[in-house]
Amino acid sequence: MQKKQIKTAFILGAGLGTRLRPLTENTPKPLLRIGDRPIITYAMEHLRAVGVQRFIVNTHHCAEKYAKAFPDNNWQGIPITFRHEPVLLDTGGGIKNIEDLIAGEERIIVYNGDIITNLPLAPLMDRHFSDKTEVTLALRSQGPLLNVNIDENGFICDMRHILKNPGAKSCLFVGIYIVEKAFLNRLQAGKIESIVPPLIAMIKENPLSVGGAVIDDGYWYDLGTLEEYEKLKKSGLKN
């Protein structure tokens, strides 16, 4: 039986955070603070709870601020490797850009650096190992943007309405997903590309190639706008 373990997480920290200006003019969005600590540390805490032993964080805007926030390149004893992107590569390009850093890994968890959630990750991992897909997305039934569609068996059948396939249910993509190392062969080094086009290509090739796990337990916050950030900062997190 394949061991259900993922040792490395790639946390996306390179975005410009334009919708959170002026707060992000001199600070990367994942380093803004909620509850007197950087947003990104909530992701790290969440990932540590499922056994992640190493973080990779991509940087671009105000990259030097990450060095100041994590001067020892670790968080609570877990090592952090920073990979700078002089040119923003988007999600797909960013994943391809760390290929050399995960040479010894079979798979990684990719995690948006600007979300705060405590949704259980075990169902995502169980689904990924059960389906044996190259990529499995964590989803929710409700949210502000229901633009990922799943079929009756939970496989992704459309994203952003590109394939015009409503499937059985429309879901929110939470910004957390498991990626097998083999998926990186579908990506081109140096190409500025979202992860969506390669996933759409996979779905066209095989409707059962991209998995989805609907996880409605716990809370989920996307700190994408000033209003959302200030609201959560003021109200605090629900435990």
Backbone bond lengths (Angstrom), bond angles and torsions (degrees), N, CA, C in turn:
res aa  C-N    CA-C-N  psi(-1)  N-CA   C-N-CA  omega(-1)  CA-C   N-CA-C  phi
1 M - - - 1.466 - - 1.533 109.52 -
2 Q 1.334 116.10 137.83 1.453 120.89 -179.81 1.522 109.94 -70.51
3 K 1.314 115.89 131.91 1.453 120.29 -178.42 1.516 110.33 -72.63
4 K 1.333 115.83 129.47 1.455 121.01 -177.58 1.528 109.84 -85.35
5 Q 1.312 114.90 78.48 1.457 119.22 -179.30 1.518 109.89 -141.50
6 I 1.303 115.49 137.61 1.461 121.79 176.13 1.521 106.58 -130.17
7 K 1.310 116.36 114.92 1.458 120.94 -172.37 1.526 113.93 -87.99
8 T 1.340 116.91 -26.93 1.459 120.04 -172.11 1.518 111.29 -120.08
9 A 1.317 115.72 136.57 1.460 121.76 174.58 1.520 109.39 -119.65
10 F 1.323 115.71 138.56 1.454 122.65 175.70 1.520 107.40 -106.14
11 I 1.322 116.40 111.97 1.457 121.76 -178.73 1.522 108.58 -100.57
12 L 1.318 115.38 123.92 1.462 120.89 -176.49 1.530 109.82 -79.41
13 G 1.327 114.87 109.86 1.454 119.59 -175.87 1.505 114.72 -125.24
14 A 1.343 117.28 14.35 1.458 120.16 -169.32 1.529 114.95 -99.18
15 G 1.328 117.38 -2.66 1.460 119.27 -175.31 1.519 113.92 -65.75
16 L 1.316 115.25 161.70 1.463 120.91 -177.97 1.527 112.79 -83.37
17 G 1.332 117.10 -21.21 1.459 119.44 179.78 1.511 113.47 62.51
18 T 1.322 117.18 38.99 1.469 120.84 -173.82 1.519 112.95 -61.12
19 R 1.326 117.45 -33.04 1.465 119.63 -177.89 1.528 112.39 -74.41
20 L 1.320 116.97 -10.53 1.464 120.42 178.67 1.529 112.78 -105.37
21 R 1.317 116.76 11.60 1.456 118.89 174.32 1.525 109.45 -66.03
22 P 1.332 118.85 143.93 1.472 127.54 12.54 1.531 114.74 -88.74
23 L 1.341 118.33 0.60 1.471 120.22 -176.13 1.524 111.93 -61.91
24 T 1.339 116.33 -29.47 1.461 120.31 -175.03 1.530 113.50 -100.22
25 E 1.307 117.72 9.44 1.465 119.20 -179.64 1.525 111.75 -61.76
26 N 1.321 116.36 -35.69 1.464 121.12 -178.30 1.526 112.92 -124.05
27 T 1.327 116.50 14.94 1.467 121.37 -177.47 1.522 110.07 -146.43
28 P 1.327 119.07 133.19 1.467 120.22 172.50 1.534 109.76 -62.75
29 K 1.313 116.36 141.79 1.464 120.15 -177.55 1.528 113.36 -53.14
30 P 1.343 120.48 -42.86 1.464 119.60 -179.06 1.531 114.59 -65.16
31 L 1.324 116.83 -11.39 1.463 119.59 178.47 1.523 112.51 -97.73
32 L 1.328 118.10 -2.40 1.466 119.26 170.51 1.519 108.02 -62.39
33 R 1.304 116.31 154.25 1.455 119.83 -170.15 1.525 112.49 -105.42
34 I 1.321 114.26 138.60 1.464 123.54 169.90 1.517 106.27 -129.15
35 G 1.309 118.00 126.20 1.467 119.73 -178.50 1.515 112.38 62.31
36 D 1.322 116.60 35.54 1.463 124.27 175.81 1.528 113.92 65.32
37 R 1.327 116.95 27.97 1.457 120.04 171.50 1.514 109.72 -151.43
38 P 1.328 117.51 156.58 1.466 120.39 -176.17 1.525 112.52 -62.08
39 I 1.327 115.03 143.52 1.460 121.31 178.53 1.527 111.29 -52.59
40 I 1.326 116.98 -40.92 1.461 120.88 -174.69 1.526 112.62 -62.26
41 T 1.336 117.62 -24.95 1.465 119.31 -178.88 1.524 111.98 -70.91
42 Y 1.324 117.29 -22.08 1.466 119.04 174.43 1.525 110.26 -67.99
43 A 1.329 116.46 -38.96 1.464 120.32 175.11 1.522 110.33 -62.48
44 M 1.327 115.74 -44.26 1.463 120.19 -179.65 1.523 111.78 -61.50
45 E 1.311 115.95 -42.28 1.467 120.63 178.66 1.526 110.86 -63.50
46 H 1.320 115.97 -42.96 1.457 122.19 179.72 1.523 111.16 -61.98
47 L 1.322 116.16 -42.91 1.459 121.51 -178.15 1.525 112.24 -72.64
48 R 1.306 116.47 -37.40 1.466 119.33 177.81 1.528 111.01 -59.52
49 A 1.335 116.54 -34.50 1.463 121.25 -177.12 1.524 112.69 -64.72
50 V 1.343 117.83 -19.99 1.474 120.09 177.96 1.523 111.69 -107.05
51 G 1.323 116.50 16.29 1.452 119.91 171.29 1.511 116.86 96.52
52 V 1.341 117.87 7.03 1.467 119.26 177.59 1.531 109.47 -64.83
53 Q 1.332 115.34 135.15 1.465 121.12 -174.10 1.529 113.69 -115.59
54 R 1.336 116.53 -2.66 1.465 119.79 -178.72 1.516 109.35 -155.38
55 F 1.324 114.73 139.07 1.462 120.48 176.61 1.523 109.67 -112.91
56 I 1.328 115.14 139.67 1.464 122.17 167.47 1.521 106.02 -117.13
57 V 1.310 117.48 130.92 1.460 121.95 -179.41 1.523 108.29 -126.53
58 N 1.329 116.86 125.34 1.461 118.26 175.32 1.530 109.72 -87.07
59 T 1.316 116.49 147.98 1.459 121.89 -175.70 1.524 109.83 -132.08
60 H 1.302 115.28 156.86 1.475 121.59 174.78 1.527 108.60 -154.73
61 H 1.324 116.29 -77.32 1.460 122.41 -178.26 1.530 110.74 -69.48
62 C 1.325 116.42 125.20 1.467 121.86 178.28 1.531 111.67 50.69
63 A 1.320 115.51 46.71 1.467 120.95 -175.82 1.514 113.12 -57.78
64 E 1.334 116.64 -31.31 1.466 120.16 -178.38 1.524 112.16 -63.32
65 K 1.319 117.02 -21.21 1.471 119.73 179.49 1.524 111.71 -68.35
66 Y 1.332 117.14 -28.20 1.460 119.64 176.46 1.531 110.58 -66.40
67 A 1.327 115.79 -39.17 1.472 119.70 178.71 1.522 110.81 -63.63
68 K 1.322 116.11 -35.18 1.468 119.74 178.37 1.526 111.24 -72.65
69 A 1.336 116.00 -37.02 1.465 119.76 -179.35 1.525 112.27 -73.21
70 F 1.345 115.85 -31.58 1.473 121.17 -179.17 1.530 108.80 -130.43
71 P 1.326 117.39 70.17 1.467 120.86 -172.79 1.525 113.87 -63.41
72 D 1.319 117.30 -24.32 1.466 120.67 -179.85 1.524 112.37 -98.85
73 N 1.335 116.47 9.98 1.472 121.40 -178.46 1.520 112.07 53.98
74 N 1.326 115.94 41.27 1.459 119.43 173.19 1.524 109.14 -156.33
75 W 1.323 114.35 161.69 1.459 121.25 174.96 1.519 107.25 -130.00
76 Q 1.311 115.01 114.14 1.467 121.79 -179.88 1.530 111.77 48.67
77 G 1.319 114.89 44.94 1.458 120.97 175.27 1.517 115.61 87.87
78 I 1.323 117.87 -6.74 1.465 120.95 178.65 1.526 108.31 -96.24
79 P 1.328 117.79 124.72 1.468 120.02 -176.26 1.524 113.09 -68.50
80 I 1.325 114.90 146.18 1.460 122.34 177.35 1.522 108.34 -121.43
81 T 1.315 116.49 128.64 1.463 122.12 172.32 1.519 107.83 -107.85
82 F 1.324 116.69 123.97 1.457 120.94 178.44 1.525 109.54 -97.61
83 R 1.332 115.41 134.44 1.454 120.83 178.02 1.538 108.01 -122.63
84 H 1.327 115.72 110.08 1.451 120.37 -176.45 1.524 111.48 -79.41
85 E 1.321 116.03 140.16 1.453 122.75 174.57 1.532 108.06 -114.94
86 P 1.327 118.76 101.18 1.473 120.42 177.11 1.522 111.97 -58.72
87 V 1.337 115.31 -34.69 1.458 122.22 172.85 1.524 107.22 -117.28
88 L 1.324 116.77 128.59 1.458 119.83 -179.93 1.521 110.86 -60.33
89 L 1.325 116.77 129.10 1.461 121.82 -174.26 1.520 114.30 -105.19
90 D 1.336 118.22 -0.81 1.463 123.21 -176.26 1.542 108.75 66.14
91 T 1.323 116.59 -175.33 1.465 119.17 -171.21 1.525 113.60 -68.63
92 G 1.336 116.56 -49.34 1.467 119.34 -179.95 1.512 111.77 -63.28
93 G 1.316 116.60 -46.57 1.461 120.69 178.39 1.510 112.34 -63.55
94 G 1.326 116.20 -36.32 1.463 120.21 178.80 1.511 112.45 -65.78
95 I 1.342 116.04 -39.78 1.463 119.95 178.05 1.529 110.17 -65.43
96 K 1.319 117.00 -44.25 1.471 120.13 179.44 1.526 110.43 -62.12
97 N 1.326 116.68 -32.66 1.462 121.96 -175.78 1.530 113.34 -70.31
98 I 1.334 117.18 -13.73 1.473 119.09 178.35 1.527 111.20 -106.50
99 E 1.325 117.05 13.18 1.468 120.62 -175.33 1.525 111.90 -55.18
100 D 1.327 116.72 -40.99 1.467 119.15 -179.36 1.519 112.51 -67.19
101 L 1.323 116.77 -23.99 1.469 120.79 -178.36 1.524 112.55 -80.99
102 I 1.324 117.43 -14.18 1.467 120.52 -178.52 1.528 110.55 -118.67
103 A 1.320 115.32 29.83 1.474 120.41 -177.41 1.521 111.99 -56.78
104 G 1.322 117.27 -34.70 1.453 119.73 -177.16 1.516 114.52 -95.14
105 E 1.325 117.41 6.99 1.460 121.44 -176.80 1.524 111.35 -102.44
106 E 1.315 116.34 148.84 1.463 120.61 174.94 1.514 111.02 -87.35
107 R 1.345 115.84 -30.83 1.467 120.61 -175.84 1.526 109.16 -160.16
108 I 1.337 115.22 162.13 1.458 121.11 177.19 1.527 109.31 -135.79
109 I 1.317 115.24 161.14 1.465 121.02 166.95 1.520 107.04 -99.46
110 V 1.316 116.35 130.91 1.464 121.58 174.46 1.522 107.38 -104.22
111 Y 1.324 116.06 135.96 1.472 120.58 -169.78 1.527 108.41 -141.82
112 N 1.331 117.47 122.27 1.458 120.71 176.50 1.531 110.35 -62.23
113 G 1.317 115.88 134.01 1.459 119.82 -175.85 1.503 114.97 -80.81
114 D 1.344 118.01 -0.09 1.461 120.10 -176.82 1.524 112.61 -117.18
115 I 1.342 117.21 23.88 1.456 120.54 175.45 1.524 109.20 -117.45
116 I 1.311 115.18 154.37 1.461 121.65 172.88 1.522 106.97 -128.38
117 T 1.312 116.36 120.41 1.461 121.00 -177.61 1.521 110.41 -152.44
118 N 1.320 114.97 154.52 1.466 120.23 171.79 1.523 110.91 -124.13
119 L 1.354 115.79 22.42 1.461 118.30 178.44 1.519 109.36 -58.86
120 P 1.321 118.28 141.40 1.462 120.22 -178.43 1.530 111.49 -65.36
121 L 1.322 116.26 130.16 1.455 121.15 -178.79 1.528 112.81 -89.28
122 A 1.334 117.06 -14.81 1.467 119.86 -178.95 1.528 112.62 -57.76
123 P 1.351 119.83 -42.32 1.468 118.99 178.48 1.530 113.09 -62.46
124 L 1.330 117.17 -34.03 1.458 120.85 176.25 1.524 110.10 -64.17
125 M 1.316 116.17 -46.10 1.458 120.41 -179.75 1.524 110.95 -66.06
126 D 1.335 117.08 -42.03 1.465 120.86 179.56 1.526 110.69 -60.56
127 R 1.324 115.65 -43.79 1.462 120.19 -178.89 1.527 110.51 -64.95
128 H 1.325 116.15 -42.24 1.464 120.12 -178.47 1.520 111.36 -62.67
129 F 1.318 116.08 -46.65 1.466 119.40 -178.08 1.525 111.62 -71.47
130 S 1.328 116.70 -30.21 1.456 120.55 179.67 1.528 111.37 -72.38
131 D 1.348 116.52 -44.40 1.465 120.37 -176.85 1.521 112.99 -80.06
132 K 1.344 115.85 -22.98 1.464 121.58 -177.56 1.537 111.67 57.52
133 T 1.319 116.25 39.28 1.461 121.91 176.22 1.523 109.75 -87.09
134 E 1.338 115.66 163.06 1.464 119.42 178.29 1.527 111.66 -75.29
135 V 1.327 116.42 -29.58 1.459 121.37 -179.04 1.525 108.67 -140.08
136 T 1.337 116.56 138.68 1.461 122.04 174.56 1.517 108.60 -133.59
137 L 1.325 116.74 127.38 1.456 122.50 -177.51 1.525 111.19 -100.12
138 A 1.321 116.75 140.52 1.458 121.79 170.67 1.527 108.24 -84.90
139 L 1.324 116.00 132.38 1.460 122.84 -174.25 1.526 110.62 -130.31
140 R 1.329 114.86 162.33 1.454 121.27 171.54 1.525 108.89 -132.59
141 S 1.340 115.20 153.17 1.465 120.46 -176.44 1.520 112.63 -75.31
142 Q 1.337 116.39 -24.97 1.453 120.30 -177.28 1.516 110.00 -131.05
143 G 1.326 115.36 154.85 1.448 119.81 179.05 1.508 111.14 159.12
144 P 1.329 116.90 179.72 1.461 120.61 -174.14 1.522 115.04 -73.28
145 L 1.325 118.03 -19.09 1.463 120.13 -175.31 1.525 109.68 -142.84
146 L 1.319 115.90 95.64 1.468 121.17 -177.90 1.522 109.26 -94.55
147 N 1.309 116.49 74.23 1.467 120.09 -173.36 1.523 113.55 -119.33
148 V 1.330 116.52 22.33 1.462 121.37 170.65 1.521 107.32 -120.17
149 N 1.312 116.55 128.20 1.460 120.98 -176.45 1.524 110.66 -110.22
150 I 1.314 115.04 140.03 1.459 120.87 177.73 1.526 109.59 -120.45
151 D 1.344 115.26 152.43 1.457 119.30 176.73 1.519 109.70 -85.59
152 E 1.324 117.21 -174.91 1.460 121.11 -175.62 1.529 112.94 -65.38
153 N 1.327 117.18 -16.87 1.465 120.87 178.98 1.527 112.93 -102.70
154 G 1.326 116.91 4.68 1.455 120.46 175.57 1.517 115.39 90.00
155 F 1.320 117.99 5.04 1.465 119.85 176.71 1.534 109.64 -83.61
156 I 1.319 115.85 146.88 1.456 120.43 179.77 1.529 108.98 -69.89
157 C 1.333 116.21 126.33 1.466 119.78 179.09 1.524 112.57 -115.55
158 D 1.335 117.35 -9.15 1.461 120.24 176.05 1.521 109.61 -166.40
159 M 1.327 115.11 153.67 1.461 122.35 174.65 1.522 108.23 -139.72
160 R 1.306 114.99 133.63 1.474 121.71 178.73 1.534 112.01 57.05
161 H 1.323 116.44 25.25 1.468 123.27 175.82 1.533 112.64 62.04
162 I 1.318 116.45 23.13 1.465 120.79 -177.21 1.522 111.36 -67.34
163 L 1.327 116.75 -39.90 1.465 121.06 -176.42 1.527 113.02 -93.63
164 K 1.337 116.62 -2.08 1.478 121.52 179.54 1.526 111.54 57.72
165 N 1.325 116.04 36.46 1.458 120.97 -178.97 1.533 109.07 -118.57
166 P 1.335 117.63 100.98 1.465 120.02 -176.60 1.517 113.82 -70.42
167 G 1.326 117.21 -19.85 1.452 120.39 179.44 1.516 112.12 60.93
168 A 1.341 115.72 -146.89 1.462 121.19 -178.31 1.514 112.79 -99.67
169 K 1.346 116.87 -18.73 1.461 119.02 -174.51 1.520 109.92 -161.30
170 S 1.330 116.04 142.89 1.465 122.15 173.68 1.522 108.98 -101.10
171 C 1.324 116.48 135.11 1.456 121.33 -173.63 1.530 111.97 -132.29
172 L 1.308 114.43 165.59 1.457 123.03 171.85 1.519 109.03 -93.71
173 F 1.310 117.82 130.16 1.465 122.32 172.15 1.522 107.43 -84.98
174 V 1.331 117.00 124.62 1.466 120.22 -171.16 1.525 113.80 -88.38
175 G 1.335 117.85 -5.76 1.460 119.43 -179.89 1.507 113.93 87.52
176 I 1.335 116.90 21.20 1.468 122.56 175.70 1.521 107.32 -130.71
177 Y 1.329 117.44 130.83 1.453 119.67 -179.70 1.521 110.51 -155.82
178 I 1.321 114.95 156.49 1.463 122.21 178.27 1.521 108.12 -104.95
179 V 1.311 115.67 133.34 1.455 122.16 -176.45 1.532 109.57 -126.09
180 E 1.309 116.15 125.14 1.459 120.36 173.26 1.530 109.46 -76.54
181 K 1.322 115.66 148.85 1.465 119.76 179.94 1.537 111.19 -56.48
182 A 1.329 117.66 -33.57 1.464 121.23 -178.85 1.525 111.84 -60.55
183 F 1.332 117.47 -27.65 1.466 120.38 -179.43 1.524 111.42 -62.21
184 L 1.311 117.77 -29.60 1.462 120.40 -177.91 1.521 112.41 -64.85
185 N 1.333 116.86 -19.90 1.470 119.68 176.03 1.530 111.73 -66.15
186 R 1.322 116.70 -18.22 1.458 121.45 178.95 1.528 112.29 -85.25
187 L 1.315 116.84 -7.02 1.461 122.09 -175.91 1.520 110.48 -105.36
188 Q 1.309 116.01 152.00 1.466 122.06 -177.87 1.516 110.22 -107.99
189 A 1.321 116.91 126.82 1.462 121.74 -179.09 1.523 110.70 -58.78
190 G 1.323 115.23 133.01 1.452 120.96 176.86 1.512 115.14 81.62
191 K 1.314 117.97 -5.42 1.457 121.22 -178.58 1.524 110.71 -82.08
192 I 1.324 116.69 130.31 1.458 121.57 176.21 1.522 107.22 -81.82
193 E 1.333 115.73 108.11 1.465 118.93 -171.73 1.522 110.94 -154.82
194 S 1.304 115.36 136.21 1.455 121.70 169.59 1.524 109.26 -67.69
195 I 1.318 115.68 160.73 1.462 119.59 175.67 1.521 111.47 -73.58
196 V 1.332 117.68 -15.70 1.470 120.80 -173.60 1.529 113.36 -64.79
197 P 1.337 121.18 -50.26 1.465 119.00 -179.57 1.531 114.92 -55.37
198 P 1.340 119.59 -44.24 1.465 118.12 176.59 1.528 112.97 -63.17
199 L 1.332 116.71 -34.49 1.464 119.16 177.99 1.527 110.80 -68.72
200 I 1.309 116.84 -41.04 1.466 120.33 177.23 1.528 110.45 -61.35
201 A 1.322 116.26 -41.12 1.470 120.32 177.80 1.524 110.81 -61.57
202 M 1.332 116.94 -39.63 1.454 120.67 178.16 1.523 111.36 -64.01
203 I 1.337 115.79 -43.52 1.469 120.31 -179.34 1.522 110.68 -62.86
204 K 1.323 116.53 -38.23 1.471 120.20 177.47 1.520 110.88 -63.40
205 E 1.331 116.35 -39.13 1.462 121.01 -179.90 1.520 111.62 -69.93
206 N 1.324 115.34 -41.02 1.458 120.89 -174.39 1.525 109.19 -152.16
207 P 1.328 118.99 111.27 1.460 121.79 -177.47 1.532 114.50 -61.66
208 L 1.323 116.96 -12.35 1.465 120.43 -179.50 1.526 111.52 -109.04
209 S 1.325 117.11 24.93 1.462 120.01 -172.09 1.519 114.85 -94.14
210 V 1.341 117.32 -19.10 1.469 120.48 -178.41 1.524 108.27 -122.96
211 G 1.319 116.04 118.79 1.451 120.53 -175.80 1.521 113.00 -89.11
212 G 1.316 114.93 160.51 1.456 121.28 175.82 1.518 110.49 -138.22
213 A 1.319 116.33 141.93 1.459 121.47 176.48 1.523 107.87 -126.02
214 V 1.335 116.75 112.41 1.467 121.35 178.86 1.524 108.52 -83.02
215 I 1.331 115.63 117.47 1.466 121.55 -175.69 1.527 107.92 -128.64
216 D 1.325 116.20 102.18 1.463 120.41 -176.17 1.524 113.41 -98.23
217 D 1.316 117.67 -4.39 1.464 120.46 177.84 1.522 110.27 -73.40
218 G 1.322 115.75 154.98 1.458 121.01 175.78 1.519 112.48 77.86
219 Y 1.330 115.22 -178.92 1.462 120.50 178.62 1.521 110.24 -103.88
220 W 1.329 114.66 162.28 1.463 121.45 178.53 1.516 108.80 -150.30
221 Y 1.319 116.05 123.23 1.456 121.21 178.86 1.526 109.25 -126.05
222 D 1.321 115.59 130.51 1.457 122.37 173.49 1.515 107.22 -105.82
223 L 1.329 116.71 110.59 1.458 120.56 -174.68 1.525 110.54 -89.77
224 G 1.331 114.66 59.15 1.446 120.47 -172.89 1.517 115.25 -89.45
225 T 1.340 116.86 -16.21 1.456 119.47 -178.65 1.519 110.00 -130.47
226 L 1.323 115.42 161.19 1.465 120.44 177.75 1.525 111.07 -58.52
227 E 1.324 116.03 -40.41 1.466 120.13 -178.58 1.530 111.14 -62.26
228 E 1.332 116.54 -45.79 1.465 120.50 -179.52 1.518 111.13 -65.87
229 Y 1.335 115.70 -41.63 1.465 119.94 -179.84 1.517 111.40 -63.50
230 E 1.313 117.01 -48.97 1.465 120.89 -178.22 1.527 111.44 -65.61
231 K 1.327 116.80 -35.91 1.460 120.98 179.04 1.523 111.07 -63.46
232 L 1.339 116.49 -46.19 1.461 119.89 -179.77 1.524 110.68 -70.00
233 K 1.310 116.30 -38.48 1.466 120.27 179.82 1.530 110.73 -61.44
234 K 1.315 115.17 -37.50 1.474 120.41 -177.65 1.527 111.35 -77.08
235 S 1.327 116.37 -41.87 1.456 120.42 -174.17 1.522 113.58 -84.27
236 G 1.327 116.24 -26.56 1.454 120.49 -176.79 1.513 111.07 81.77
237 L 1.339 115.94 172.55 1.473 120.58 -178.13 1.514 111.15 -87.14
238 K 1.353 115.14 145.49 1.450 120.22 173.88 1.519 108.29 -84.20
239 N 1.302 115.58 133.08 1.473 119.59 178.99 1.513 111.06 -98.61
